[in-house]
């Protein structure tokens, strides 16, 4: 086991926030490249910090091959895949970015994602097509690299990508203003550009220097010859979203079928830049004196709605509510029209009580959208942990209602 603590702190100065988070949670190293285990990935998207100071354990070729041999095929996937694999898996940095993209995409976007990988349009994605992702995300990162010691940046690239990368651009762009803001936009733009560049043709060159990963073996088999169809791709993405939501829900439910409304508020506000979270929580406690609880079905439906936040925003603008507050019925109808998701009356009421600071039973559209956009950036931005605390008043209330 190697502990690169001084190197970790040193190279962190040259890393972007995304790179820093990956390096903090990654626990494996193979031939100079860092990897996450499935357990590390789950921790990275559900926890504020790693539970223990990370030590990068060096894998031997034999250990890596054994891990990959035990990787199940895609048709054996489930919403417990990452939990079942636990420490027996390797996830590269570019795959980490890809998985983060999946967590915030609506189901309708799954087809778009698949079509972006399916560059030859045969309704199947092969390993070579998927590996174009490596170069697309690498090129995106080069646009965001911090200036500084080129030797340090080269060391960092080796850790993240497993090989030294040239600095000249492969994808042709007309200027920095065309660089998309998100990795999802990067995929949408750059995969189509790859059809008209030498990027896809070079896939064999850069893939030959890369090691197989759990995701590659899961999708394309141990020999890399299998192809991925849309049904299996869709199931994988849906399972991953469900698994992360289950983990978050179970971390608060303590074995019960529901979580409290206050815990739901904690989860919503956890990844946001809200400064005074206590006012939201206290407002909700006063507005919902008796706990009813939020079920997993309600919990999941709300996050399905959040993944459709862009369509909801358009719907609200068409309703001309953008400059004023809205009521619960209007909110519920706009959610259904824009996303097809039906939110329960209790869930909608809970959301309103959390964000209805002036207690007029109206929701500030702009404030709600702004906060929820922060929540959608799970794992991409820095966030402050929200302490789970309960006031003496609410403790007494819980005790009274439990009798």
C-alpha positions as semicolon CSV with decimal commas, in nm:
position;residue;x (nm);y (nm);z (nm)
1;X;0,000;0,000;0,000
2;X;0,137;0,339;-0,094
3;X;0,035;0,660;0,072
4;X;0,112;0,955;-0,161
5;X;0,008;1,221;0,090
6;X;0,264;1,488;-0,006
7;X;0,211;1,423;-0,377
8;X;-0,165;1,433;-0,321
9;X;-0,150;1,778;-0,165
10;X;0,100;1,905;-0,420
11;X;-0,086;1,793;-0,734
12;X;-0,417;1,913;-0,589
13;X;-0,297;2,267;-0,660
14;X;-0,303;2,187;-1,033
15;X;-0,631;1,994;-1,035
16;X;-0,979;2,119;-1,119
17;X;-1,255;2,066;-0,857
18;X;-1,375;1,755;-1,045
19;X;-1,024;1,613;-1,057
20;X;-0,970;1,692;-0,691
21;X;-1,285;1,509;-0,587
22;X;-1,196;1,203;-0,795
23;X;-0,847;1,193;-0,645
24;X;-0,981;1,228;-0,291
25;X;-1,215;0,931;-0,327
26;X;-1,009;0,705;-0,557
27;X;-0,843;0,419;-0,368
28;X;-0,669;0,212;-0,640
29;X;-0,366;0,266;-0,861
30;X;-0,252;0,057;-1,156
31;X;0,054;0,144;-1,362
32;X;0,041;0,505;-1,245
33;X;-0,330;0,558;-1,317
34;X;-0,583;0,613;-1,038
35;X;-0,915;0,430;-1,023
36;X;-1,224;0,432;-0,808
37;X;-1,392;0,117;-0,687
38;X;-1,773;0,103;-0,721
39;X;-1,781;0,167;-0,345
40;X;-1,562;0,476;-0,390
41;X;-1,798;0,610;-0,656
42;X;-2,104;0,565;-0,436
43;X;-1,923;0,742;-0,152
44;X;-1,821;1,026;-0,386
45;X;-2,182;1,103;-0,482
46;X;-2,347;1,045;-0,143
47;X;-2,089;1,161;0,114
48;X;-1,916;1,487;0,193
49;X;-1,573;1,332;0,240
50;X;-1,420;0,982;0,231
51;X;-1,482;0,792;0,553
52;X;-1,110;0,732;0,592
53;X;-0,798;0,903;0,465
54;X;-0,744;0,747;0,125
55;X;-0,446;0,528;0,051
56;X;-0,393;0,440;-0,312
57;X;-0,350;0,064;-0,313
58;X;-0,136;-0,056;-0,602
59;X;-0,298;-0,335;-0,801
60;X;-0,095;-0,606;-0,967
61;X;-0,186;-0,722;-1,317
62;X;-0,307;-1,049;-1,166
63;X;-0,532;-0,870;-0,916
64;X;-0,681;-0,650;-1,188
65;X;-0,749;-0,949;-1,413
66;X;-0,920;-1,129;-1,126
67;X;-1,144;-0,827;-1,061
68;X;-1,239;-0,806;-1,428
69;X;-1,304;-1,181;-1,447
70;X;-1,566;-1,145;-1,173
71;X;-1,746;-0,857;-1,347
72;X;-2,102;-0,958;-1,443
73;X;-2,229;-0,908;-1,801
74;X;-2,467;-0,622;-1,871
75;X;-2,773;-0,847;-1,885
76;X;-2,710;-0,935;-1,520
77;X;-2,718;-0,572;-1,414
78;X;-2,944;-0,452;-1,133
79;X;-3,009;-0,153;-0,908
80;X;-2,766;-0,312;-0,662
81;X;-2,478;-0,356;-0,908
82;X;-2,238;-0,108;-0,746
83;X;-2,323;-0,226;-0,395
84;X;-2,273;-0,589;-0,494
85;X;-1,939;-0,518;-0,661
86;X;-1,834;-0,303;-0,366
87;X;-1,450;-0,298;-0,374
88;X;-1,424;-0,545;-0,664
89;X;-1,420;-0,306;-0,955
90;X;-1,220;-0,029;-1,123
91;X;-1,365;0,296;-1,259
92;X;-1,148;0,543;-1,450
93;X;-1,172;0,922;-1,428
94;X;-1,348;0,963;-1,764
95;X;-1,597;0,692;-1,663
96;X;-1,654;0,878;-1,336
97;X;-1,750;1,188;-1,537
98;X;-1,976;0,978;-1,760
99;X;-2,154;0,824;-1,459
100;X;-2,205;1,168;-1,307
101;X;-2,369;1,278;-1,633
102;X;-2,610;0,984;-1,610
103;X;-2,723;1,076;-1,259
104;X;-2,872;1,407;-1,371
105;X;-3,029;1,309;-1,704
106;X;-3,401;1,245;-1,765
107;X;-3,506;0,911;-1,910
108;X;-3,579;1,083;-2,240
109;X;-3,211;1,178;-2,254
110;X;-3,101;0,813;-2,242
111;X;-3,181;0,769;-2,611
112;X;-2,986;1,084;-2,694
113;X;-2,686;0,954;-2,501
114;X;-2,702;0,618;-2,677
115;X;-2,728;0,777;-3,020
116;X;-2,428;0,996;-2,944
117;X;-2,213;0,688;-2,882
118;X;-2,362;0,501;-3,179
119;X;-2,154;0,692;-3,433
120;X;-2,218;0,450;-3,721
121;X;-2,595;0,445;-3,662
122;X;-2,636;0,067;-3,647
123;X;-2,838;0,075;-3,322
124;X;-2,549;-0,090;-3,138
125;X;-2,253;0,060;-2,951
126;X;-1,922;-0,124;-2,965
127;X;-1,617;-0,080;-2,745
128;X;-1,435;0,138;-2,996
129;X;-1,727;0,381;-3,017
130;X;-1,753;0,400;-2,640
131;X;-1,381;0,466;-2,601
132;X;-1,418;0,787;-2,801
133;X;-1,560;0,911;-2,470
134;X;-1,208;0,896;-2,323
135;X;-1,070;1,144;-2,573
136;X;-1,375;1,371;-2,569
137;X;-1,361;1,418;-2,192
138;X;-0,983;1,451;-2,200
139;X;-1,009;1,731;-2,455
140;X;-1,276;1,897;-2,243
141;X;-1,045;1,887;-1,942
142;X;-0,758;2,041;-2,137
143;X;-0,974;2,348;-2,192
144;X;-1,014;2,381;-1,815
145;X;-0,663;2,297;-1,700
146;X;-0,505;2,536;-1,455
147;X;-0,190;2,705;-1,572
148;X;0,128;2,620;-1,392
149;X;0,408;2,369;-1,378
150;X;0,378;2,158;-1,696
151;X;0,560;1,871;-1,525
152;X;0,297;1,864;-1,250
153;X;0,018;1,878;-1,506
154;X;0,179;1,587;-1,693
155;X;0,190;1,384;-1,369
156;X;-0,175;1,465;-1,310
157;X;-0,275;1,359;-1,661
158;X;-0,092;1,031;-1,610
159;X;-0,286;0,971;-1,290
160;X;-0,621;1,051;-1,452
161;X;-0,583;0,905;-1,801
162;X;-0,305;0,648;-1,772
163;X;-0,090;0,798;-2,045
164;X;0,082;1,123;-2,128
165;X;-0,137;1,337;-2,352
166;X;-0,037;1,586;-2,619
167;X;-0,155;1,941;-2,575
168;X;-0,258;2,000;-2,936
169;X;-0,632;1,984;-2,997
170;X;-0,787;1,697;-3,191
171;X;-1,142;1,822;-3,219
172;X;-1,173;2,125;-3,443
173;X;-1,353;2,422;-3,287
174;X;-1,393;2,775;-3,408
175;X;-1,300;2,937;-3,079
176;X;-1,315;2,916;-2,705
177;X;-1,669;3,054;-2,706
178;X;-1,787;2,726;-2,859
179;X;-1,661;2,517;-2,567
180;X;-1,975;2,382;-2,393
181;X;-2,029;2,449;-2,026
182;X;-2,112;2,094;-1,916
183;X;-1,981;1,746;-1,989
184;X;-2,326;1,650;-2,122
185;X;-2,306;1,936;-2,372
186;X;-1,953;1,825;-2,452
187;X;-2,082;1,480;-2,541
188;X;-2,362;1,620;-2,754
189;X;-2,132;1,852;-2,945
190;X;-1,809;1,654;-2,961
191;X;-1,945;1,311;-3,049
192;X;-2,102;1,452;-3,362
193;X;-1,778;1,635;-3,439
194;X;-1,591;1,305;-3,405
195;X;-1,772;1,184;-3,717
196;X;-1,587;1,449;-3,915
197;X;-1,245;1,421;-3,750
198;X;-0,975;1,163;-3,701
199;X;-1,085;1,104;-3,341
200;X;-1,282;0,786;-3,405
201;X;-1,006;0,656;-3,631
202;X;-0,752;0,711;-3,353
203;X;-0,960;0,514;-3,099
204;X;-0,748;0,203;-3,158
205;X;-0,429;0,400;-3,095
206;X;-0,519;0,546;-2,757
207;X;-0,722;0,241;-2,641
208;X;-0,422;0,012;-2,690
209;X;-0,242;0,192;-2,408
210;X;-0,541;0,174;-2,170
211;X;-0,636;-0,106;-1,933
212;X;-0,981;-0,257;-1,934
213;X;-1,218;-0,142;-1,661
214;X;-1,522;-0,285;-1,489
215;X;-1,752;-0,072;-1,703
216;X;-1,588;-0,181;-2,029
217;X;-1,610;-0,549;-1,935
218;X;-1,967;-0,507;-1,808
219;X;-2,074;-0,348;-2,138
220;X;-1,860;-0,531;-2,394
221;X;-1,757;-0,860;-2,235
222;X;-1,422;-0,994;-2,122
223;X;-1,289;-1,008;-2,479
224;X;-1,432;-0,667;-2,572
225;X;-1,619;-0,808;-2,872
226;X;-1,979;-0,775;-2,746
227;X;-2,200;-0,486;-2,850
228;X;-2,435;-0,282;-2,635
229;X;-2,797;-0,235;-2,743
230;X;-3,025;0,044;-2,630
231;X;-3,237;-0,169;-2,397
232;X;-2,933;-0,277;-2,194
233;X;-2,792;0,077;-2,198
234;X;-3,123;0,221;-2,077
235;X;-3,149;-0,039;-1,801
236;X;-2,796;0,038;-1,680
237;X;-2,863;0,412;-1,660
238;X;-3,200;0,367;-1,488
239;X;-3,051;0,118;-1,241
240;X;-2,767;0,355;-1,153
241;X;-3,005;0,643;-1,082
242;X;-3,224;0,416;-0,871
243;X;-2,929;0,274;-0,679
244;X;-2,790;0,612;-0,576
245;X;-3,135;0,732;-0,469
246;X;-3,191;0,412;-0,269
247;X;-2,861;0,461;-0,090
248;X;-2,944;0,821;0,001
249;X;-3,294;0,727;0,112
250;X;-3,181;0,431;0,322
251;X;-2,913;0,640;0,492
252;X;-3,194;0,847;0,647
253;X;-3,481;0,596;0,678
254;X;-3,314;0,374;0,944
255;X;-3,494;0,070;0,809
256;X;-3,835;0,240;0,792
257;X;-4,050;0,278;0,480
258;X;-4,036;0,657;0,497
259;X;-3,799;0,940;0,578
260;X;-3,910;1,248;0,768
261;X;-3,998;1,568;0,590
262;X;-3,704;1,730;0,765
263;X;-3,463;1,468;0,635
264;X;-3,605;1,521;0,286
265;X;-3,526;1,892;0,325
266;X;-3,170;1,807;0,437
267;X;-3,118;1,596;0,124
268;X;-3,255;1,867;-0,105
269;X;-3,040;2,141;0,044
270;X;-2,729;1,931;0,089
271;X;-2,554;2,007;-0,241
272;X;-2,667;2,366;-0,276
273;X;-2,507;2,701;-0,206
274;X;-2,784;2,806;0,033
275;X;-2,618;2,995;0,316
276;X;-2,892;3,002;0,580
277;X;-3,037;2,652;0,565
278;X;-3,169;2,677;0,921
279;X;-3,439;2,924;0,815
280;X;-3,571;2,677;0,554
281;X;-3,569;2,391;0,803
282;X;-3,733;2,586;1,085
283;X;-3,994;2,722;0,843
284;X;-4,082;2,368;0,740
285;X;-4,102;2,246;1,101
286;X;-4,353;2,518;1,184
287;X;-4,558;2,458;0,868
288;X;-4,569;2,078;0,900
289;X;-4,616;2,014;1,274
290;X;-4,711;1,649;1,228
291;X;-4,479;1,415;1,044
292;X;-4,635;1,199;0,776
293;X;-4,314;1,091;0,607
294;X;-4,190;1,072;0,248
295;X;-4,196;0,730;0,081
296;X;-3,926;0,609;-0,156
297;X;-4,173;0,628;-0,445
298;X;-4,235;0,997;-0,367
299;X;-3,862;1,054;-0,317
300;X;-3,776;0,897;-0,650
301;X;-4,051;1,079;-0,840
302;X;-3,921;1,414;-0,715
303;X;-3,569;1,345;-0,840
304;X;-3,707;1,222;-1,172
305;X;-3,871;1,561;-1,193
306;X;-3,544;1,738;-1,106
307;X;-3,371;1,558;-1,392
308;X;-3,631;1,722;-1,617
309;X;-3,577;2,066;-1,461
310;X;-3,486;2,226;-1,794
311;X;-3,820;2,126;-1,952
312;X;-4,004;2,238;-1,638
313;X;-3,832;2,577;-1,660
314;X;-3,950;2,618;-2,019
315;X;-4,305;2,521;-1,919
316;X;-4,306;2,776;-1,639
317;X;-4,186;3,047;-1,872
318;X;-4,466;2,962;-2,113
319;X;-4,711;2,984;-1,826
320;X;-4,570;3,331;-1,770
321;X;-4,502;3,260;-1,404
322;X;-4,134;3,338;-1,435
323;X;-4,165;3,675;-1,266
324;X;-4,409;3,582;-0,990
325;X;-4,485;3,316;-0,732
326;X;-4,699;3,010;-0,806
327;X;-4,942;2,798;-0,608
328;X;-4,937;2,423;-0,545
329;X;-5,193;2,333;-0,812
330;X;-5,008;2,534;-1,075
331;X;-4,678;2,380;-0,973
332;X;-4,812;2,025;-0,984
333;X;-4,971;2,077;-1,325
334;X;-4,654;2,234;-1,470
335;X;-4,447;1,939;-1,345
336;X;-4,680;1,687;-1,508
337;X;-4,712;1,877;-1,838
338;X;-4,336;1,926;-1,868
339;X;-4,209;1,591;-1,741
340;X;-4,497;1,344;-1,726
341;X;-4,417;1,291;-1,357
342;X;-4,705;1,302;-1,109
343;X;-4,602;1,431;-0,768
344;X;-4,821;1,341;-0,470
345;X;-5,011;1,625;-0,297
346;X;-4,814;1,562;0,024
347;X;-4,480;1,582;-0,158
348;X;-4,577;1,907;-0,331
349;X;-4,699;2,050;-0,001
350;X;-4,369;1,954;0,165
351;X;-4,166;2,123;-0,111
352;X;-4,375;2,436;-0,073
353;X;-4,331;2,442;0,304
354;X;-3,954;2,414;0,264
355;X;-3,921;2,700;0,015
356;X;-4,220;2,917;0,113
357;X;-4,018;3,138;0,344
358;X;-4,279;3,413;0,376
359;X;-4,552;3,151;0,437
360;X;-4,803;3,275;0,181
361;X;-4,840;2,925;0,027
362;X;-4,671;3,052;-0,288
363;X;-4,340;2,932;-0,432
364;X;-4,080;3,174;-0,559
365;X;-4,010;3,035;-0,905
366;X;-3,667;3,192;-0,952
367;X;-3,542;3,100;-0,606
368;X;-3,663;2,741;-0,635
369;X;-3,509;2,691;-0,981
370;X;-3,179;2,843;-0,870
371;X;-3,148;2,620;-0,564
372;X;-3,251;2,305;-0,752
373;X;-2,996;2,372;-1,027
374;X;-2,733;2,366;-0,753
375;X;-2,874;2,033;-0,633
376;X;-2,848;1,889;-0,984
377;X;-2,476;1,968;-0,994
378;X;-2,411;1,689;-0,746
379;X;-2,042;1,598;-0,754
380;X;-1,948;1,874;-1,001
381;X;-1,931;2,170;-0,767
382;X;-1,796;2,204;-0,422
383;X;-2,064;2,192;-0,158
384;X;-2,084;2,237;0,212
385;X;-2,213;1,959;0,433
386;X;-2,543;2,023;0,609
387;X;-2,544;1,917;0,968
388;X;-2,827;1,688;1,069
389;X;-2,965;1,854;1,376
390;X;-3,305;1,886;1,533
391;X;-3,416;2,163;1,765
392;X;-3,544;2,088;2,113
393;X;-3,888;2,203;2,000
394;X;-3,901;1,953;1,713
395;X;-3,762;1,675;1,935
396;X;-4,050;1,730;2,176
397;X;-4,292;1,736;1,882
398;X;-4,159;1,403;1,751
399;X;-4,187;1,247;2,095
400;X;-4,548;1,364;2,133
401;X;-4,656;1,229;1,795
402;X;-4,481;0,897;1,847
403;X;-4,702;0,819;2,146
